[in-house]
Amino acid sequence: MNDRFPQQCIYPGCDRPVVPHPLGGPPSAFCDLETHHALSAHQERQRLAATEEPDVGRQPASEEEIKS
């Protein structure tokens, strides 16, 4: 398989191999599971991003900041 194409499904969390193209063309980016496709992968990435806590990069407020 060519290095330009993924050899593993690009669905978040999936480690299954991609499906080869039936006519010899470039392989799919997804495995053989029907639920792993571009739209569902995008939705899963969005869901995962929404469940992560935002990192604002700020230290917790000191007692002096809270009092003022």
Residue pairs with C-beta under 8 A, 6 or more apart in sequence:
1 7
1 27
2 26
5 18
5 26
5 27
5 29
6 18
6 27
6 29
7 17
7 18
8 14
8 15
8 16
8 17
8 18
9 15
9 16
9 17
9 18
9 29
9 30
9 31
9 33
9 36
10 29
10 30
10 41
11 30
11 31
11 33
11 36
11 40
11 41
11 44
12 41
12 44
12 45
12 48
13 44
14 30
14 31
14 33
14 36
16 31
16 32
16 33
16 36
17 31
18 27
18 28
18 29
18 30
18 31
19 27
19 28
19 30
19 31
19 32
20 27
20 28
21 27
21 28
29 38
30 36
30 37
30 38
30 41
